Amino acid sequence: MKLDLLYEVDVPKPWGKPHPYGQREAEQTAYAEAIEQIKLADKLGFHTTWHVEHHFREGRSHSPAPEVLIGALSQCTENLRLGFGVTLMPHAFTPPMRVAEKVATADILSGGRVEWGTGRSTPMEQIAFGVDREASREQWQEAIEAVVGMWESEYFEFHGKYLDFPRRMVTPKPVQDPHPPAWMAATSDGSAAVAGSLGLGLLSFSIMQPIQKMAKQIQQYREAARNPNPITRVTTNKVAAYTLVHCADSMEQCEKNGIWDSVWWWYKNLAEFTLEWEFPHFSQEEKDAIFPLLKMQESGKFDPKIFSDGDMIIVGDPDQCLEKMVKYHELGVDQLICYVQFGYLPHESVMRTIELCGTKLIPELEKLEIQTSASMVDSNGNMLDPEALAKVID
């Protein structure tokens, strides 16, 4: 299991100076710190850094243009793969030809290190961009087909249900042949199966849920991926799942860093944003059912440590973090995406998290990978068939 990073560029309030100047300074600091953190991760064996495309999400995500950040990172990193996590594909967000152009440009600047995640977003963003919500999945799939066609053909034209594109040469072409690996963001059981059936990698963006639920999504993905009908010529049979990660020399130091306030900020911000913008017409009873922890916190009956106790997040010293990471490995996660810059955590503590993951945890996970691979062959060095492998795992 590889370790990745995910950046949404959190900019929590209070912003300090009166709006808008405090916001501007806080955003500039968050971007500068993110780049410094990623440059450190590049030297310490992390696999991929993923960057979201979100719009209008104050506090939680000030990252609407991942192609710009990835372009900058392409020039100050050498080893990390650079992931669009994700490009929003319904046509009103960005026409497919623009997606083809900007992702291919990033692939050139990085020397062929781009991972291409795709998604549809949620009603709050869709409504603001004029996206036809009912047609968003069809547009997402049509856009992927068009983009890879633009990359693989010298001249290309497309006459689909939503896109009517005349014969043109779309430039540039990506470095990776035939194109960068393609992924799909998924937050539900059904969408995980869709990703598998289309031959796309699974970006599991569900969080703060029992890991048994994630295991169900991964199982459905694997089952669908066994006999895919690939939408592109690059089949990506991998699972990448993200969660909050904070590692320090001791749990006591984690708590001095303010980990529980930051975890609660993350959940509370997500919940309040979702209730305000995604479910504004729901009754209070329905809202309480969706995010019950808000009501529990108001009554003093909730402690954010429950997320750690349930392995929904990874917090602690290196030994504690490794123990939790192994559980994700056992679920079948290929790449664990570490969300390290969140809430009120000091920049120095995030740098220490990355340092400990790189020097302590990645080497241990590499040893585990060797052990796992060894268990998949028989005494003659031949790969075990699926039934024999299942017996070994049992």
C-alpha atoms as a printed R data frame, in Angstrom:
    type eleno elety resid chain resno       x       y       z
1   ATOM     1    CA   MET     A     1   0.000   0.000   0.000
2   ATOM     2    CA   LYS     A     2   1.344   3.380  -1.075
3   ATOM     3    CA   LEU     A     3   0.889   6.632   0.838
4   ATOM     4    CA   ASP     A     4  -0.554   9.607  -1.042
5   ATOM     5    CA   LEU     A     5  -1.529  13.134  -0.025
6   ATOM     6    CA   LEU     A     6  -4.725  15.110  -0.621
7   ATOM     7    CA   TYR     A     7  -4.988  18.885  -0.585
8   ATOM     8    CA   GLU     A     8  -8.186  20.893  -0.475
9   ATOM     9    CA   VAL     A     9  -6.362  23.984   0.825
10  ATOM    10    CA   ASP     A    10  -8.300  24.438   4.071
11  ATOM    11    CA   VAL     A    11  -8.538  28.066   5.230
12  ATOM    12    CA   PRO     A    12 -10.442  27.978   8.523
13  ATOM    13    CA   LYS     A    13 -11.946  31.052  10.118
14  ATOM    14    CA   PRO     A    14 -11.246  33.338  11.866
15  ATOM    15    CA   TRP     A    15  -9.193  34.926   9.103
16  ATOM    16    CA   GLY     A    16  -7.691  37.617  11.315
17  ATOM    17    CA   LYS     A    17  -7.988  40.992   9.628
18  ATOM    18    CA   PRO     A    18 -11.411  42.223   8.465
19  ATOM    19    CA   HIS     A    19 -12.719  40.678   5.281
20  ATOM    20    CA   PRO     A    20 -11.468  40.533   2.570
21  ATOM    21    CA   TYR     A    21  -7.855  41.154   3.564
22  ATOM    22    CA   GLY     A    22  -7.662  38.491   6.269
23  ATOM    23    CA   GLN     A    23  -9.060  35.908   3.875
24  ATOM    24    CA   ARG     A    24  -6.472  36.805   1.274
25  ATOM    25    CA   GLU     A    25  -3.556  36.509   3.683
26  ATOM    26    CA   ALA     A    26  -4.858  33.229   5.099
27  ATOM    27    CA   GLU     A    27  -5.256  31.767   1.599
28  ATOM    28    CA   GLN     A    28  -1.768  32.854   0.571
29  ATOM    29    CA   THR     A    29  -0.305  31.248   3.695
30  ATOM    30    CA   ALA     A    30  -2.239  27.996   3.130
31  ATOM    31    CA   TYR     A    31  -0.956  27.695  -0.446
32  ATOM    32    CA   ALA     A    32   2.640  28.481   0.522
33  ATOM    33    CA   GLU     A    33   2.576  25.937   3.337
34  ATOM    34    CA   ALA     A    34   0.982  23.285   1.110
35  ATOM    35    CA   ILE     A    35   3.757  23.618  -1.462
36  ATOM    36    CA   GLU     A    36   6.434  23.367   1.238
37  ATOM    37    CA   GLN     A    37   4.767  20.259   2.654
38  ATOM    38    CA   ILE     A    38   4.489  18.608  -0.751
39  ATOM    39    CA   LYS     A    39   8.141  19.355  -1.570
40  ATOM    40    CA   LEU     A    40   9.099  17.484   1.615
41  ATOM    41    CA   ALA     A    41   6.835  14.541   0.720
42  ATOM    42    CA   ASP     A    42   8.486  14.388  -2.713
43  ATOM    43    CA   LYS     A    43  11.787  13.545  -1.008
44  ATOM    44    CA   LEU     A    44  10.370  10.973   1.413
45  ATOM    45    CA   GLY     A    45   8.752   8.323  -0.770
46  ATOM    46    CA   PHE     A    46   5.109   9.415  -1.024
47  ATOM    47    CA   HIS     A    47   3.446   8.171  -4.203
48  ATOM    48    CA   THR     A    48   0.916  10.784  -5.390
49  ATOM    49    CA   THR     A    49  -0.369  14.172  -4.298
50  ATOM    50    CA   TRP     A    50  -4.040  14.730  -5.237
51  ATOM    51    CA   HIS     A    51  -5.624  18.154  -5.700
52  ATOM    52    CA   VAL     A    52  -9.343  18.860  -5.681
53  ATOM    53    CA   GLU     A    53 -11.467  21.102  -7.842
54  ATOM    54    CA   HIS     A    54 -14.021  22.735  -5.572
55  ATOM    55    CA   HIS     A    55 -15.837  26.013  -5.952
56  ATOM    56    CA   PHE     A    56 -17.393  28.418  -3.446
57  ATOM    57    CA   ARG     A    57 -16.552  26.317  -0.357
58  ATOM    58    CA   GLU     A    58 -15.280  28.886   2.122
59  ATOM    59    CA   GLY     A    59 -13.124  27.489   4.874
60  ATOM    60    CA   ARG     A    60 -13.061  23.864   3.744
61  ATOM    61    CA   SER     A    61 -11.653  24.099   0.233
62  ATOM    62    CA   HIS     A    62 -10.081  27.091  -1.487
63  ATOM    63    CA   SER     A    63  -8.831  25.018  -4.448
64  ATOM    64    CA   PRO     A    64 -10.844  25.750  -7.618
65  ATOM    65    CA   ALA     A    65  -7.942  25.442 -10.090
66  ATOM    66    CA   PRO     A    66  -5.902  22.276  -9.458
67  ATOM    67    CA   GLU     A    67  -4.267  22.546 -12.879
68  ATOM    68    CA   VAL     A    68  -2.495  25.731 -11.765
69  ATOM    69    CA   LEU     A    69  -1.228  24.205  -8.524
70  ATOM    70    CA   ILE     A    70  -0.205  21.003 -10.312
71  ATOM    71    CA   GLY     A    71   1.631  23.088 -12.898
72  ATOM    72    CA   ALA     A    72   3.597  24.781 -10.123
73  ATOM    73    CA   LEU     A    73   4.324  21.465  -8.405
74  ATOM    74    CA   SER     A    74   5.553  19.964 -11.664
75  ATOM    75    CA   GLN     A    75   8.492  22.364 -11.481
76  ATOM    76    CA   CYS     A    76   9.462  21.865  -7.832
77  ATOM    77    CA   THR     A    77   8.978  18.089  -7.428
78  ATOM    78    CA   GLU     A    78  10.683  15.177  -9.158
79  ATOM    79    CA   ASN     A    79   9.178  11.931  -7.863
80  ATOM    80    CA   LEU     A    80   5.560  12.449  -6.839
81  ATOM    81    CA   ARG     A    81   2.788  11.674  -9.239
82  ATOM    82    CA   LEU     A    82   0.429  14.630  -9.550
83  ATOM    83    CA   GLY     A    83  -3.262  13.808  -9.320
84  ATOM    84    CA   PHE     A    84  -6.315  15.722 -10.443
85  ATOM    85    CA   GLY     A    85  -8.622  14.748  -7.630
86  ATOM    86    CA   VAL     A    86 -10.806  15.526  -9.575
87  ATOM    87    CA   THR     A    87 -11.627  17.400 -12.785
88  ATOM    88    CA   LEU     A    88 -15.367  18.104 -12.868
89  ATOM    89    CA   MET     A    89 -16.565  16.652 -16.171
90  ATOM    90    CA   PRO     A    90 -20.184  17.800 -16.769
91  ATOM    91    CA   HIS     A    91 -19.739  20.136 -19.731
92  ATOM    92    CA   ALA     A    92 -20.876  23.360 -18.038
93  ATOM    93    CA   PHE     A    93 -17.973  23.157 -15.571
94  ATOM    94    CA   THR     A    94 -15.346  22.867 -18.287
95  ATOM    95    CA   PRO     A    95 -15.818  21.819 -21.925
96  ATOM    96    CA   PRO     A    96 -14.140  18.450 -22.593
97  ATOM    97    CA   MET     A    97 -11.625  20.017 -25.010
98  ATOM    98    CA   ARG     A    98 -10.393  22.339 -22.251
99  ATOM    99    CA   VAL     A    99  -9.997  19.367 -19.892
100 ATOM   100    CA   ALA     A   100  -7.953  17.565 -22.558
101 ATOM   101    CA   GLU     A   101  -5.744  20.625 -23.044
102 ATOM   102    CA   LYS     A   102  -5.005  21.407 -19.402
103 ATOM   103    CA   VAL     A   103  -4.434  17.812 -18.220
104 ATOM   104    CA   ALA     A   104  -2.130  17.078 -21.157
105 ATOM   105    CA   THR     A   105  -0.198  20.292 -20.515
106 ATOM   106    CA   ALA     A   106   0.306  19.258 -16.879
107 ATOM   107    CA   ASP     A   107   1.489  15.834 -18.033
108 ATOM   108    CA   ILE     A   108   4.104  17.457 -20.268
109 ATOM   109    CA   LEU     A   109   5.334  19.856 -17.581
110 ATOM   110    CA   SER     A   110   5.642  16.992 -15.071
111 ATOM   111    CA   GLY     A   111   7.365  14.609 -17.450
112 ATOM   112    CA   GLY     A   112   4.448  12.171 -17.501
113 ATOM   113    CA   ARG     A   113   3.510  12.107 -13.818
114 ATOM   114    CA   VAL     A   114  -0.213  12.989 -14.011
115 ATOM   115    CA   GLU     A   115  -3.082  10.899 -12.630
116 ATOM   116    CA   TRP     A   116  -6.453  11.961 -14.026
117 ATOM   117    CA   GLY     A   117  -9.362  11.774 -11.596
118 ATOM   118    CA   THR     A   118 -12.877  12.611 -12.782
119 ATOM   119    CA   GLY     A   119 -16.162  13.438 -11.087
120 ATOM   120    CA   ARG     A   120 -19.503  15.251 -11.244
121 ATOM   121    CA   SER     A   121 -19.624  17.332  -8.024
122 ATOM   122    CA   THR     A   122 -22.771  18.095  -6.002
123 ATOM   123    CA   PRO     A   123 -25.889  20.268  -6.438
124 ATOM   124    CA   MET     A   124 -24.374  23.383  -4.804
125 ATOM   125    CA   GLU     A   125 -21.628  23.671  -7.418
126 ATOM   126    CA   GLN     A   126 -23.684  22.234 -10.268
127 ATOM   127    CA   ILE     A   127 -26.456  24.796  -9.853
128 ATOM   128    CA   ALA     A   128 -24.012  27.727  -9.844
129 ATOM   129    CA   PHE     A   129 -22.424  26.547 -13.117
130 ATOM   130    CA   GLY     A   130 -25.736  25.738 -14.781
131 ATOM   131    CA   VAL     A   131 -25.089  21.995 -14.903
132 ATOM   132    CA   ASP     A   132 -28.024  19.825 -15.931
133 ATOM   133    CA   ARG     A   133 -28.085  17.644 -12.821
134 ATOM   134    CA   GLU     A   134 -30.215  14.912 -14.397
135 ATOM   135    CA   ALA     A   135 -27.795  14.608 -17.302
136 ATOM   136    CA   SER     A   136 -24.598  14.955 -15.247
137 ATOM   137    CA   ARG     A   137 -23.629  11.269 -15.257
138 ATOM   138    CA   GLU     A   138 -24.219  10.883 -18.989
139 ATOM   139    CA   GLN     A   139 -22.216  14.063 -19.633
140 ATOM   140    CA   TRP     A   140 -19.423  12.832 -17.350
141 ATOM   141    CA   GLN     A   141 -19.108   9.587 -19.337
142 ATOM   142    CA   GLU     A   142 -19.397  11.279 -22.720
143 ATOM   143    CA   ALA     A   143 -16.750  13.819 -21.717
144 ATOM   144    CA   ILE     A   144 -14.273  11.084 -20.737
145 ATOM   145    CA   GLU     A   145 -14.763   9.349 -24.078
146 ATOM   146    CA   ALA     A   146 -14.211  12.624 -25.909
147 ATOM   147    CA   VAL     A   147 -11.122  13.628 -23.914
148 ATOM   148    CA   VAL     A   148  -9.257  10.356 -24.469
149 ATOM   149    CA   GLY     A   149 -10.177  10.521 -28.150
150 ATOM   150    CA   MET     A   150  -8.663  14.006 -28.356
151 ATOM   151    CA   TRP     A   151  -5.462  12.672 -26.762
152 ATOM   152    CA   GLU     A   152  -5.151   9.572 -28.940
153 ATOM   153    CA   SER     A   153  -6.085  11.041 -32.346
154 ATOM   154    CA   GLU     A   154  -4.107  13.546 -34.381
155 ATOM   155    CA   TYR     A   155  -7.355  15.050 -35.627
156 ATOM   156    CA   PHE     A   156 -10.569  14.341 -33.773
157 ATOM   157    CA   GLU     A   157 -14.271  14.968 -34.086
158 ATOM   158    CA   PHE     A   158 -17.135  13.916 -31.863
159 ATOM   159    CA   HIS     A   159 -20.890  13.938 -32.389
160 ATOM   160    CA   GLY     A   160 -22.551  12.805 -29.187
161 ATOM   161    CA   LYS     A   161 -25.717  13.483 -27.271
162 ATOM   162    CA   TYR     A   162 -24.317  16.548 -25.481
163 ATOM   163    CA   LEU     A   163 -21.106  17.403 -27.360
164 ATOM   164    CA   ASP     A   164 -20.942  18.259 -31.049
165 ATOM   165    CA   PHE     A   165 -17.274  18.884 -31.782
166 ATOM   166    CA   PRO     A   166 -15.984  19.521 -35.343
167 ATOM   167    CA   ARG     A   167 -12.777  18.014 -36.714
168 ATOM   168    CA   ARG     A   168  -9.847  19.707 -34.986
169 ATOM   169    CA   MET     A   169  -6.309  18.942 -33.831
170 ATOM   170    CA   VAL     A   170  -6.406  19.194 -30.030
171 ATOM   171    CA   THR     A   171  -2.996  20.056 -28.612
172 ATOM   172    CA   PRO     A   172  -0.881  19.245 -26.710
173 ATOM   173    CA   LYS     A   173  -0.841  15.476 -26.394
174 ATOM   174    CA   PRO     A   174   0.083  13.896 -23.038
175 ATOM   175    CA   VAL     A   175   3.460  12.292 -22.412
176 ATOM   176    CA   GLN     A   176   1.923   9.052 -21.132
177 ATOM   177    CA   ASP     A   177   0.897   6.719 -23.926
178 ATOM   178    CA   PRO     A   178  -1.925   6.439 -24.711
179 ATOM   179    CA   HIS     A   179  -2.922   8.754 -21.845
180 ATOM   180    CA   PRO     A   180  -2.699   9.272 -18.044
181 ATOM   181    CA   PRO     A   181  -4.408   6.709 -15.781
182 ATOM   182    CA   ALA     A   182  -8.085   7.560 -15.302
183 ATOM   183    CA   TRP     A   183  -9.953   7.477 -11.994
184 ATOM   184    CA   MET     A   184 -13.485   8.131 -10.766
185 ATOM   185    CA   ALA     A   185 -14.512   9.770  -7.508
186 ATOM   186    CA   ALA     A   186 -17.050   7.697  -5.594
187 ATOM   187    CA   THR     A   187 -18.882   8.236  -2.337
188 ATOM   188    CA   SER     A   188 -21.510   5.487  -2.536
189 ATOM   189    CA   ASP     A   189 -21.744   1.737  -3.101
190 ATOM   190    CA   GLY     A   190 -23.361   2.216  -6.503
191 ATOM   191    CA   SER     A   191 -20.755   4.623  -7.832
192 ATOM   192    CA   ALA     A   192 -17.911   2.338  -6.670
193 ATOM   193    CA   ALA     A   193 -19.359  -0.432  -8.843
194 ATOM   194    CA   VAL     A   194 -19.688   1.961 -11.782
195 ATOM   195    CA   ALA     A   195 -15.983   2.811 -11.515
196 ATOM   196    CA   GLY     A   196 -15.038  -0.860 -11.551
197 ATOM   197    CA   SER     A   197 -17.300  -1.724 -14.472
198 ATOM   198    CA   LEU     A   198 -15.795   1.071 -16.590
199 ATOM   199    CA   GLY     A   199 -12.194   0.130 -15.851
200 ATOM   200    CA   LEU     A   200 -11.524   3.307 -13.866
201 ATOM   201    CA   GLY     A   201  -9.538   3.544 -10.657
202 ATOM   202    CA   LEU     A   202 -11.631   4.111  -7.537
203 ATOM   203    CA   LEU     A   203 -11.095   7.325  -5.586
204 ATOM   204    CA   SER     A   204 -13.035   6.585  -2.423
205 ATOM   205    CA   PHE     A   205 -13.902  10.020  -1.057
206 ATOM   206    CA   SER     A   206 -16.127   8.750   1.740
207 ATOM   207    CA   ILE     A   207 -14.866   9.679   5.181
208 ATOM   208    CA   MET     A   208 -15.927   9.581   8.822
209 ATOM   209    CA   GLN     A   209 -17.675   6.253   8.271
210 ATOM   210    CA   PRO     A   210 -16.991   2.793   9.701
211 ATOM   211    CA   ILE     A   211 -14.236   1.129   7.715
212 ATOM   212    CA   GLN     A   212 -16.522  -1.886   7.304
213 ATOM   213    CA   LYS     A   213 -18.630   0.285   5.000
214 ATOM   214    CA   MET     A   214 -15.534   1.118   2.988
215 ATOM   215    CA   ALA     A   215 -14.789  -2.595   2.788
216 ATOM   216    CA   LYS     A   216 -18.212  -3.141   1.199
217 ATOM   217    CA   GLN     A   217 -17.533  -0.446  -1.408
218 ATOM   218    CA   ILE     A   218 -14.148  -1.953  -2.237
219 ATOM   219    CA   GLN     A   219 -15.675  -5.417  -2.579
220 ATOM   220    CA   GLN     A   220 -18.311  -4.089  -4.982
221 ATOM   221    CA   TYR     A   221 -15.619  -2.285  -6.952
222 ATOM   222    CA   ARG     A   222 -13.448  -5.406  -7.214
223 ATOM   223    CA   GLU     A   223 -16.371  -7.546  -8.317
224 ATOM   224    CA   ALA     A   224 -17.308  -5.076 -11.056
225 ATOM   225    CA   ALA     A   225 -13.649  -4.675 -12.101
226 ATOM   226    CA   ARG     A   226 -13.229  -8.412 -12.759
227 ATOM   227    CA   ASN     A   227 -15.056  -8.141 -16.088
228 ATOM   228    CA   PRO     A   228 -14.983  -4.466 -17.014
229 ATOM   229    CA   ASN     A   229 -16.212  -2.747 -20.135
230 ATOM   230    CA   PRO     A   230 -13.408  -0.169 -20.157
231 ATOM   231    CA   ILE     A   231 -14.266   3.377 -21.139
232 ATOM   232    CA   THR     A   232 -10.599   4.094 -21.959
233 ATOM   233    CA   ARG     A   233  -7.629   2.036 -23.164
234 ATOM   234    CA   VAL     A   234  -5.897   2.431 -19.787
235 ATOM   235    CA   THR     A   235  -7.554   0.122 -17.260
236 ATOM   236    CA   THR     A   236  -6.830   1.272 -13.714
237 ATOM   237    CA   ASN     A   237  -7.744  -1.511 -11.297
238 ATOM   238    CA   LYS     A   238  -6.741   0.290  -8.103
239 ATOM   239    CA   VAL     A   239  -8.412   1.641  -4.982
240 ATOM   240    CA   ALA     A   240  -7.291   4.905  -3.408
241 ATOM   241    CA   ALA     A   241  -9.083   5.932  -0.211
242 ATOM   242    CA   TYR     A   242  -8.571   9.039   1.873
243 ATOM   243    CA   THR     A   243  -8.828   9.909   5.520
244 ATOM   244    CA   LEU     A   244  -7.505  12.464   7.991
245 ATOM   245    CA   VAL     A   245  -3.967  11.621   9.121
246 ATOM   246    CA   HIS     A   246  -1.931  13.224  11.901
247 ATOM   247    CA   CYS     A   247   1.217  11.598  13.235
248 ATOM   248    CA   ALA     A   248   3.441  12.951  16.014
249 ATOM   249    CA   ASP     A   249   6.135  11.551  18.266
250 ATOM   250    CA   SER     A   250   3.461  10.787  20.866
251 ATOM   251    CA   MET     A   251  -0.281  10.965  21.295
252 ATOM   252    CA   GLU     A   252   0.352  13.636  23.882
253 ATOM   253    CA   GLN     A   253   2.044  15.731  21.197
254 ATOM   254    CA   CYS     A   254  -0.897  15.152  18.830
255 ATOM   255    CA   GLU     A   255  -3.169  16.620  21.476
256 ATOM   256    CA   LYS     A   256  -0.812  19.566  22.081
257 ATOM   257    CA   ASN     A   257  -1.039  20.226  18.343
258 ATOM   258    CA   GLY     A   258  -4.816  20.597  18.755
259 ATOM   259    CA   ILE     A   259  -5.757  17.473  16.832
260 ATOM   260    CA   TRP     A   260  -9.243  17.009  18.304
261 ATOM   261    CA   ASP     A   261 -10.277  20.624  17.704
262 ATOM   262    CA   SER     A   262  -9.077  20.284  14.123
263 ATOM   263    CA   VAL     A   263 -10.893  16.981  13.591
264 ATOM   264    CA   TRP     A   264 -14.096  18.459  14.957
265 ATOM   265    CA   TRP     A   265 -13.664  21.593  12.800
266 ATOM   266    CA   TRP     A   266 -13.359  19.376   9.733
267 ATOM   267    CA   TYR     A   267 -16.503  17.390  10.494
268 ATOM   268    CA   LYS     A   268 -18.526  20.398  11.656
269 ATOM   269    CA   ASN     A   269 -17.567  22.460   8.614
270 ATOM   270    CA   LEU     A   270 -18.487  19.614   6.277
271 ATOM   271    CA   ALA     A   271 -21.796  19.019   8.044
272 ATOM   272    CA   GLU     A   272 -22.854  22.665   8.236
273 ATOM   273    CA   PHE     A   273 -21.876  23.349   4.634
274 ATOM   274    CA   THR     A   274 -23.743  20.300   3.394
275 ATOM   275    CA   LEU     A   275 -26.880  21.122   5.378
276 ATOM   276    CA   GLU     A   276 -26.873  24.755   4.247
277 ATOM   277    CA   TRP     A   277 -26.114  24.253   0.575
278 ATOM   278    CA   GLU     A   278 -26.941  20.664  -0.376
279 ATOM   279    CA   PHE     A   279 -30.015  19.967   1.798
280 ATOM   280    CA   PRO     A   280 -31.486  23.416   2.529
281 ATOM   281    CA   HIS     A   281 -35.095  22.246   2.257
282 ATOM   282    CA   PHE     A   282 -34.802  19.251   4.576
283 ATOM   283    CA   SER     A   283 -36.628  19.312   7.888
284 ATOM   284    CA   GLN     A   284 -34.628  19.595  11.101
285 ATOM   285    CA   GLU     A   285 -35.424  15.968  11.868
286 ATOM   286    CA   GLU     A   286 -33.990  14.895   8.511
287 ATOM   287    CA   LYS     A   287 -30.887  17.028   9.050
288 ATOM   288    CA   ASP     A   288 -30.356  15.529  12.497
289 ATOM   289    CA   ALA     A   289 -30.559  12.054  10.974
290 ATOM   290    CA   ILE     A   290 -27.909  12.893   8.336
291 ATOM   291    CA   PHE     A   291 -25.421  14.491  10.730
292 ATOM   292    CA   PRO     A   292 -26.427  13.240  14.205
293 ATOM   293    CA   LEU     A   293 -23.077  14.174  15.737
294 ATOM   294    CA   LEU     A   294 -23.856  17.886  15.467
295 ATOM   295    CA   LYS     A   295 -26.784  17.503  17.823
296 ATOM   296    CA   MET     A   296 -24.763  15.263  20.136
297 ATOM   297    CA   GLN     A   297 -21.974  17.859  20.282
298 ATOM   298    CA   GLU     A   298 -24.433  20.635  21.117
299 ATOM   299    CA   SER     A   299 -25.682  18.602  24.066
300 ATOM   300    CA   GLY     A   300 -22.139  17.773  25.215
301 ATOM   301    CA   LYS     A   301 -22.536  14.056  24.449
302 ATOM   302    CA   PHE     A   302 -19.927  13.665  21.710
303 ATOM   303    CA   ASP     A   303 -16.155  13.367  21.709
304 ATOM   304    CA   PRO     A   304 -14.305  13.512  18.330
305 ATOM   305    CA   LYS     A   305 -11.943  10.811  19.611
306 ATOM   306    CA   ILE     A   306 -14.637   8.367  18.508
307 ATOM   307    CA   PHE     A   307 -13.430   8.812  14.923
308 ATOM   308    CA   SER     A   308  -9.983   7.573  15.917
309 ATOM   309    CA   ASP     A   309 -11.305   4.776  18.121
310 ATOM   310    CA   GLY     A   310 -13.281   3.499  15.127
311 ATOM   311    CA   ASP     A   311 -10.256   3.716  12.784
312 ATOM   312    CA   MET     A   312 -12.132   6.229  10.634
313 ATOM   313    CA   ILE     A   313  -9.132   8.554  10.920
314 ATOM   314    CA   ILE     A   314  -5.455   7.878  11.610
315 ATOM   315    CA   VAL     A   315  -4.062   9.745  14.613
316 ATOM   316    CA   GLY     A   316  -1.247   8.938  17.020
317 ATOM   317    CA   ASP     A   317   2.423   8.087  17.276
318 ATOM   318    CA   PRO     A   318   4.103   6.107  14.447
319 ATOM   319    CA   ASP     A   319   3.245   2.718  15.961
320 ATOM   320    CA   GLN     A   320  -0.410   3.661  16.451
321 ATOM   321    CA   CYS     A   321  -0.645   5.106  12.946
322 ATOM   322    CA   LEU     A   322   0.970   2.033  11.389
323 ATOM   323    CA   GLU     A   323  -1.484  -0.253  13.179
324 ATOM   324    CA   LYS     A   324  -4.389   1.706  11.706
325 ATOM   325    CA   MET     A   325  -2.839   1.911   8.241
326 ATOM   326    CA   VAL     A   326  -2.434  -1.856   8.127
327 ATOM   327    CA   LYS     A   327  -6.201  -2.175   8.577
328 ATOM   328    CA   TYR     A   328  -6.720  -0.135   5.400
329 ATOM   329    CA   HIS     A   329  -4.201  -2.357   3.615
330 ATOM   330    CA   GLU     A   330  -6.173  -5.412   4.733
331 ATOM   331    CA   LEU     A   331  -9.347  -3.897   3.261
332 ATOM   332    CA   GLY     A   332  -7.690  -3.875  -0.155
333 ATOM   333    CA   VAL     A   333  -6.681  -0.219  -0.346
334 ATOM   334    CA   ASP     A   334  -3.807   0.218  -2.825
335 ATOM   335    CA   GLN     A   335  -3.127   3.877  -2.073
336 ATOM   336    CA   LEU     A   336  -3.976   5.494   1.248
337 ATOM   337    CA   ILE     A   337  -4.550   9.199   0.668
338 ATOM   338    CA   CYS     A   338  -3.446  11.173   3.711
339 ATOM   339    CA   TYR     A   339  -5.351  14.405   4.325
340 ATOM   340    CA   VAL     A   340  -2.777  16.154   6.518
341 ATOM   341    CA   GLN     A   341  -3.458  19.893   6.151
342 ATOM   342    CA   PHE     A   342  -6.748  20.450   7.934
343 ATOM   343    CA   GLY     A   343  -8.270  22.555  10.662
344 ATOM   344    CA   TYR     A   344  -6.009  24.537  12.956
345 ATOM   345    CA   LEU     A   345  -2.975  22.245  12.864
346 ATOM   346    CA   PRO     A   346   0.273  24.235  12.876
347 ATOM   347    CA   HIS     A   347   2.341  24.004   9.710
348 ATOM   348    CA   GLU     A   348   5.268  22.562  11.688
349 ATOM   349    CA   SER     A   349   3.088  19.714  12.950
350 ATOM   350    CA   VAL     A   350   1.981  18.865   9.394
351 ATOM   351    CA   MET     A   351   5.619  18.831   8.285
352 ATOM   352    CA   ARG     A   352   6.381  16.448  11.179
353 ATOM   353    CA   THR     A   353   3.489  14.196  10.131
354 ATOM   354    CA   ILE     A   354   4.938  13.972   6.620
355 ATOM   355    CA   GLU     A   355   8.431  13.375   7.989
356 ATOM   356    CA   LEU     A   356   7.318  10.547  10.270
357 ATOM   357    CA   CYS     A   357   5.212   8.952   7.534
358 ATOM   358    CA   GLY     A   358   8.168   9.071   5.166
359 ATOM   359    CA   THR     A   359  10.891   7.879   7.526
360 ATOM   360    CA   LYS     A   360   8.951   5.481   9.772
361 ATOM   361    CA   LEU     A   361   5.742   4.326   8.097
362 ATOM   362    CA   ILE     A   362   6.497   4.042   4.388
363 ATOM   363    CA   PRO     A   363   9.442   1.651   5.011
364 ATOM   364    CA   GLU     A   364   7.205  -0.537   7.194
365 ATOM   365    CA   LEU     A   365   4.473  -0.577   4.564
366 ATOM   366    CA   GLU     A   366   7.059  -1.584   1.963
367 ATOM   367    CA   LYS     A   367   8.075  -4.529   4.155
368 ATOM   368    CA   LEU     A   368   4.416  -5.490   4.464
369 ATOM   369    CA   GLU     A   369   4.061  -5.362   0.673
370 ATOM   370    CA   ILE     A   370   6.981  -7.777   0.282
371 ATOM   371    CA   GLN     A   371   5.453 -10.152   2.816
372 ATOM   372    CA   THR     A   372   2.051  -9.967   1.129
373 ATOM   373    CA   SER     A   373   3.553 -10.587  -2.303
374 ATOM   374    CA   ALA     A   374   5.485 -13.578  -0.978
375 ATOM   375    CA   SER     A   375   2.286 -15.116   0.372
376 ATOM   376    CA   MET     A   376   0.766 -14.971  -3.118
377 ATOM   377    CA   VAL     A   377   3.186 -17.520  -4.634
378 ATOM   378    CA   ASP     A   378   3.582 -21.231  -4.055
379 ATOM   379    CA   SER     A   379   6.793 -23.065  -3.153
380 ATOM   380    CA   ASN     A   380   7.834 -23.094  -6.838
381 ATOM   381    CA   GLY     A   381   7.437 -19.338  -7.210
382 ATOM   382    CA   ASN     A   382   4.189 -19.565  -9.211
383 ATOM   383    CA   MET     A   383   1.295 -17.204  -8.547
384 ATOM   384    CA   LEU     A   384  -1.521 -18.829  -6.623
385 ATOM   385    CA   ASP     A   385  -4.881 -19.075  -8.328
386 ATOM   386    CA   PRO     A   386  -7.742 -17.102  -6.741
387 ATOM   387    CA   GLU     A   387  -9.166 -20.056  -4.800
388 ATOM   388    CA   ALA     A   388  -5.762 -21.023  -3.368
389 ATOM   389    CA   LEU     A   389  -5.043 -17.402  -2.523
390 ATOM   390    CA   ALA     A   390  -8.346 -17.129  -0.682
391 ATOM   391    CA   LYS     A   391  -7.320 -20.108   1.484
392 ATOM   392    CA   VAL     A   392  -3.998 -18.416   2.314
393 ATOM   393    CA   ILE     A   393  -5.774 -15.229   3.319
394 ATOM   394    CA   ASP     A   394  -8.290 -17.160   5.439
